[in-house]
């Protein structure tokens, strides 16, 4: 059975650099598990850290980065299919797949083997749901599947789409994504809370200095609407507000810093939930040097 190494952790903990170091040592290729790094042109705001994939004079192969335009919709179902394609290609080449990322839903979907499906838009089906309340539709969805992602019930539109997918998949079992069998070795990078906060602040300032505001302006100039950018949250929401004159530069940094800290906390909450659901995460002391973290992984592979 093939093995998947997963490296996870909250934002600003150095996941990409560690994944690249491990890949260099064992002949691996990296599969990104980040819901925003799939989009082209969104580099600084999503923390792609592409320079980390070039080390020791070698380019480390990576996957699921820069694979679609910002105007496209991307979701966990698409991710699972793209992951499957990348994983099977890597193993066919005799290389070691390494999944790296901080999007809890995507990581969890692979490690715990979510059964997800897609479905065509069905206007007749959608009209059949119109007489029902949101509460009735939520209960109907919950009767089919455990609600992994509660954003499915945040709006009427998302709720109807989730039901449309679930009921279509029940009629068409072939619509589900089936991942190959694999052995999971999951590692997480751990820092004390205050250290993560300090790293978030330093990283945010660095990205602003490197041109994150100009990146968002280029996206707007290329035709991506401000409304669409705000839907990406965090950096893109706050920088767009700044470019629209809705906040000052000082408010931009302050509010974005606060939101990223909250996001990091939510990431850790998700990873702890994964542990409660039976996923064994081997935590690595973030204070170790990069070589030390890589050695930890290589000596704890099972």
Backbone torsions as a table, in degrees:
resi	resn	phi	psi	omega
1	UNK	NA	134.4	179.2
2	UNK	-70.7	155.3	-176.7
3	UNK	-112.3	138.5	172.8
4	UNK	-113.4	122.8	172.7
5	UNK	-91.2	127.9	177.2
6	UNK	-117.5	132.1	176.2
7	UNK	-119.4	115.7	-176.9
8	UNK	-126.6	176.1	179.2
9	UNK	154.7	164.5	178.3
10	UNK	-69.0	170.2	-178.6
11	UNK	-59.6	149.1	174.7
12	UNK	70.4	26.5	179.1
13	UNK	-106.9	0.9	174.9
14	UNK	85.5	32.6	-178.1
15	UNK	-64.5	-45.0	-175.3
16	UNK	-63.0	-45.7	-179.8
17	UNK	-60.7	-40.8	179.9
18	UNK	-68.7	-43.4	178.7
19	UNK	-59.8	-41.6	179.8
20	UNK	-65.5	-40.0	178.8
21	UNK	-63.3	-44.5	178.8
22	UNK	-65.0	-42.3	179.2
23	UNK	-60.5	-41.0	179.1
24	UNK	-61.4	-39.9	-174.9
25	UNK	-74.4	-31.3	-172.5
26	UNK	-118.7	10.2	179.6
27	UNK	71.9	50.2	-176.3
28	UNK	-106.9	168.9	172.5
29	UNK	-130.9	144.8	-171.3
30	UNK	-101.3	134.3	172.5
31	UNK	-109.6	114.9	179.9
32	UNK	-73.6	134.8	175.7
33	UNK	-117.0	65.6	-178.2
34	UNK	-132.0	125.5	-172.0
35	UNK	-71.0	-13.2	-178.5
36	UNK	-113.6	-20.7	180.0
37	UNK	-70.8	-9.0	175.4
38	UNK	-68.1	-19.8	-171.8
39	UNK	-90.4	132.1	177.8
40	UNK	-71.4	145.0	176.7
41	UNK	83.2	-5.3	179.8
42	UNK	-109.8	81.5	-169.8
43	UNK	-102.5	-62.0	-177.5
44	UNK	-67.3	-40.9	-176.9
45	UNK	-67.5	-26.2	-179.8
46	UNK	-99.2	-5.8	177.5
47	UNK	68.6	44.4	-178.8
48	UNK	-64.2	-30.6	177.0
49	UNK	48.6	50.6	-174.4
50	UNK	-62.3	-25.9	178.4
51	UNK	-62.9	-25.2	-179.4
52	UNK	-66.6	-19.5	-178.7
53	UNK	-83.4	-1.3	175.6
54	UNK	-116.9	110.7	-179.5
55	UNK	-149.4	149.4	-179.4
56	UNK	54.4	34.0	178.8
57	UNK	73.4	14.9	-176.1
58	UNK	-125.8	139.3	172.9
59	UNK	-92.0	120.1	179.3
60	UNK	-84.9	123.0	179.1
61	UNK	-62.9	139.0	176.3
62	UNK	-136.1	160.0	-174.1
63	UNK	-137.2	156.2	176.9
64	UNK	66.1	33.0	170.4
65	UNK	-123.6	134.1	179.8
66	UNK	59.3	49.7	-178.4
67	UNK	-109.5	-5.7	177.6
68	UNK	-153.1	166.0	-178.7
69	UNK	-85.4	153.8	-178.8
70	UNK	-59.7	-23.1	-179.5
71	UNK	-75.9	-16.7	-178.9
72	UNK	-78.0	156.3	172.7
73	UNK	-93.4	138.6	178.1
74	UNK	-133.0	140.8	-175.4
75	UNK	-145.7	-179.4	-176.8
76	UNK	-65.1	-33.6	177.8
77	UNK	-63.2	-48.0	177.5
78	UNK	-61.0	-39.7	-179.7
79	UNK	-60.8	-45.9	-178.8
80	UNK	-60.3	-40.6	178.1
81	UNK	-66.8	-42.6	178.4
82	UNK	-67.1	-38.9	176.4
83	UNK	-60.0	-47.4	-178.5
84	UNK	-56.7	-44.8	-180.0
85	UNK	-62.4	-46.1	-179.8
86	UNK	-64.4	-45.7	-177.7
87	UNK	-60.8	-46.9	-177.8
88	UNK	-66.4	-34.3	176.9
89	UNK	-67.1	-42.0	-179.5
90	UNK	-64.6	-47.7	-178.7
91	UNK	-67.3	-33.5	177.8
92	UNK	-64.5	-29.5	178.0
93	UNK	-83.3	0.0	-179.3
94	UNK	75.7	21.3	-179.3
95	UNK	-101.4	169.0	-178.6
96	UNK	-99.8	117.8	176.3
97	UNK	-75.5	136.5	177.9
98	UNK	-130.3	114.7	177.2
99	UNK	-90.4	132.9	-176.0
100	UNK	-135.5	127.1	176.8
101	UNK	171.2	172.0	-177.3
102	UNK	-121.3	3.8	176.4
103	UNK	-82.8	101.9	-172.3
104	UNK	-54.5	-42.1	-178.5
105	UNK	-60.5	-43.7	-177.6
106	UNK	-67.9	-45.4	179.3
107	UNK	-61.9	-47.8	-178.5
108	UNK	-62.4	-38.2	-179.3
109	UNK	-59.7	-37.3	179.2
110	UNK	-78.4	-49.7	-172.9
111	UNK	-66.7	-37.9	-178.8
112	UNK	-102.3	4.5	171.7
113	UNK	64.7	54.4	176.3
114	UNK	-58.0	146.4	171.6
115	UNK	-100.0	103.4	-178.0
116	UNK	-120.7	151.3	-179.2
117	UNK	-142.6	169.8	175.4
118	UNK	-125.7	169.9	-178.5
119	UNK	-156.3	151.4	174.8
120	UNK	-71.3	155.2	174.5
121	UNK	-66.5	130.8	-176.9
122	UNK	-125.9	96.3	-177.5
123	UNK	-58.2	-39.1	-179.7
124	UNK	-64.1	-43.2	178.8
125	UNK	-62.1	-43.3	-178.3
126	UNK	-63.4	-38.6	177.7
127	UNK	-64.8	-31.7	-179.5
128	UNK	-68.1	-19.0	-179.9
129	UNK	-90.5	-10.9	-173.8
130	UNK	-57.6	-35.9	-178.6
131	UNK	-70.7	-12.7	-173.0
132	UNK	-92.9	146.2	177.6
133	UNK	-77.3	165.8	176.7
134	UNK	-60.5	-39.3	-179.8
135	UNK	-63.4	-41.3	179.1
136	UNK	-66.1	-39.4	179.8
137	UNK	-70.1	-36.5	177.4
138	UNK	-63.2	-43.7	178.3
139	UNK	-63.9	-37.7	178.3
140	UNK	-64.5	-42.7	178.4
141	UNK	-64.8	-43.5	-179.3
142	UNK	-64.1	-26.0	178.8
143	UNK	-72.2	-20.1	179.9
144	UNK	-91.3	-40.5	-168.5
145	UNK	-151.5	146.7	172.3
146	UNK	-64.9	131.7	-174.9
147	UNK	-79.1	88.7	178.2
148	UNK	-63.0	-40.5	-171.7
149	UNK	-121.0	104.0	-173.8
150	UNK	-73.0	-5.9	173.3
151	UNK	-66.2	-17.9	177.1
152	UNK	-61.3	-22.0	-175.8
153	UNK	-111.9	11.0	-176.3
154	UNK	-72.7	-33.7	-179.9
155	UNK	-133.5	160.8	178.2
156	UNK	-60.8	-41.0	-178.7
157	UNK	-61.5	-45.6	179.4
158	UNK	-66.4	-37.7	-179.1
159	UNK	-64.6	-46.0	179.4
160	UNK	-62.8	-41.9	-179.7
161	UNK	-64.8	-40.5	179.5
162	UNK	-62.9	-42.0	177.8
163	UNK	-66.6	-40.6	179.2
164	UNK	-58.0	-44.4	179.7
165	UNK	-66.3	-47.2	-175.4
166	UNK	-63.6	-45.0	-175.7
167	UNK	-74.4	-30.9	173.4
168	UNK	-64.8	-44.9	-177.9
169	UNK	-65.1	-34.6	177.7
170	UNK	-64.6	-30.6	177.3
171	UNK	-83.7	-21.4	-176.6
172	UNK	-132.0	80.5	-176.9
173	UNK	-56.9	-25.3	-179.9
174	UNK	-67.7	-11.2	-179.6
175	UNK	-75.0	-17.4	-179.7
176	UNK	-70.9	146.2	171.8
177	UNK	-84.0	129.3	179.3
178	UNK	-115.7	112.2	179.2
179	UNK	-78.8	149.1	175.6
180	UNK	-66.8	157.6	176.9
181	UNK	-68.1	139.2	-179.6
182	UNK	-154.2	152.7	174.1
183	UNK	-91.7	132.6	-175.8
184	UNK	-102.7	130.3	171.0
185	UNK	-123.8	107.1	-171.3
186	UNK	-109.7	128.0	179.5
187	UNK	-124.5	143.5	177.8
188	UNK	-126.8	146.8	177.6
189	UNK	-97.1	127.0	-173.9
190	UNK	-119.8	130.9	172.3
191	UNK	-128.6	153.9	169.0
192	UNK	-58.8	151.0	-174.6
193	UNK	-54.7	-45.0	-177.1
194	UNK	-66.1	-34.1	177.9
195	UNK	-64.7	-41.8	177.7
196	UNK	-62.3	-42.2	178.8
197	UNK	-60.0	-44.7	179.5
198	UNK	-64.0	-40.7	179.5
199	UNK	-66.3	-37.5	177.6
200	UNK	-62.2	-44.9	-179.8
201	UNK	-62.3	-44.9	-179.8
202	UNK	-64.6	-42.4	-178.7
203	UNK	-66.9	-40.3	178.6
204	UNK	-62.2	-46.1	179.4
205	UNK	-61.9	-40.4	179.4
206	UNK	-61.6	-42.9	-178.8
207	UNK	-68.9	-36.4	175.1
208	UNK	-65.0	-41.1	178.6
209	UNK	-65.2	-32.1	-177.8
210	UNK	-81.8	-7.8	173.8
211	UNK	113.4	31.5	179.8
212	UNK	-64.0	-37.4	178.1
213	UNK	-63.2	-42.6	179.2
214	UNK	-65.8	-33.5	177.2
215	UNK	-61.0	-46.2	-179.6
216	UNK	-66.0	-37.7	177.8
217	UNK	-62.9	-39.6	178.0
218	UNK	-63.1	-38.5	178.1
219	UNK	-63.3	-42.8	177.6
220	UNK	-63.5	-44.1	179.9
221	UNK	-63.0	-28.2	-179.0
222	UNK	-81.1	-5.5	176.7
223	UNK	112.4	-0.7	176.3
224	UNK	-76.6	124.1	-174.0
225	UNK	-71.8	149.4	174.4
226	UNK	-56.1	-36.0	179.8
227	UNK	-63.4	-41.0	178.4
228	UNK	-65.8	-43.0	180.0
229	UNK	-62.2	-39.8	179.9
230	UNK	-63.6	-27.5	179.0
231	UNK	-68.5	-19.6	177.7
232	UNK	-76.3	-13.0	174.4
233	UNK	73.4	-177.9	175.9
234	UNK	41.9	-120.3	-172.8
235	UNK	-55.0	-42.8	-174.0
236	UNK	-73.1	-33.7	176.3
237	UNK	-67.5	-48.0	-174.7
238	UNK	-72.9	-40.4	179.0
239	UNK	-67.2	-38.2	177.0
240	UNK	-62.4	-42.3	177.0
241	UNK	-59.8	-40.8	178.6
242	UNK	-63.2	-44.9	-179.0
243	UNK	-66.7	-26.1	177.3
244	UNK	-85.7	1.8	178.5
245	UNK	78.1	19.6	-177.0
246	UNK	-90.6	-5.6	176.1
247	UNK	-157.3	161.6	177.7
248	UNK	-85.9	169.7	177.9
249	UNK	-62.8	-37.5	178.6
250	UNK	-65.7	-41.8	178.4
251	UNK	-66.9	-35.4	177.0
252	UNK	-56.9	-52.3	-178.4
253	UNK	-64.0	-46.5	-176.3
254	UNK	-61.2	-49.7	-175.6
255	UNK	-71.4	-37.1	179.4
256	UNK	-68.5	-40.7	177.3
257	UNK	-58.2	-43.8	178.9
258	UNK	-63.7	-43.5	-177.9
259	UNK	-68.3	-37.1	178.8
260	UNK	-67.1	-37.5	176.5
261	UNK	-61.1	-43.1	178.5
262	UNK	-64.8	-38.4	179.2
263	UNK	-63.0	-43.7	178.6
264	UNK	-60.3	-38.1	178.1
265	UNK	-65.4	-40.8	178.2
266	UNK	-65.0	-37.0	177.1
267	UNK	-60.3	-46.8	-179.8
268	UNK	-64.0	-36.5	176.9
269	UNK	-60.7	-41.7	179.5
270	UNK	-64.7	-44.9	-178.7
271	UNK	-64.4	-38.1	176.8
272	UNK	-65.5	-35.3	176.9
273	UNK	-65.6	-38.7	175.7
274	UNK	-57.6	-42.0	178.8
275	UNK	-63.5	-42.1	178.7
276	UNK	-63.9	-26.9	179.3
277	UNK	-88.7	11.3	172.1
278	UNK	102.6	1.2	178.9
279	UNK	-83.1	125.8	177.5
280	UNK	-87.3	114.7	176.7
281	UNK	-108.7	122.2	176.5
282	UNK	-91.7	112.6	-172.9
283	UNK	-87.3	135.3	-178.8
284	UNK	-107.0	134.3	177.5
285	UNK	-65.0	115.7	-178.3
286	UNK	-62.7	-20.0	-179.4
287	UNK	-73.2	-15.0	177.9
288	UNK	-65.3	147.2	173.3
289	UNK	-64.8	164.1	-177.3
290	UNK	-55.3	-43.7	178.5
291	UNK	-59.8	-40.7	-179.8
292	UNK	-65.2	-39.9	177.9
293	UNK	-64.2	-43.6	179.9
294	UNK	-62.8	-42.1	178.5
295	UNK	-62.4	-38.1	177.8
296	UNK	-57.6	-47.6	-178.7
297	UNK	-63.1	-46.1	-175.1
298	UNK	-66.9	-28.7	-179.9
299	UNK	-89.7	-8.8	-179.3
300	UNK	-113.4	10.1	175.7
301	UNK	-68.6	138.3	-178.3
302	UNK	-117.6	NA	NA
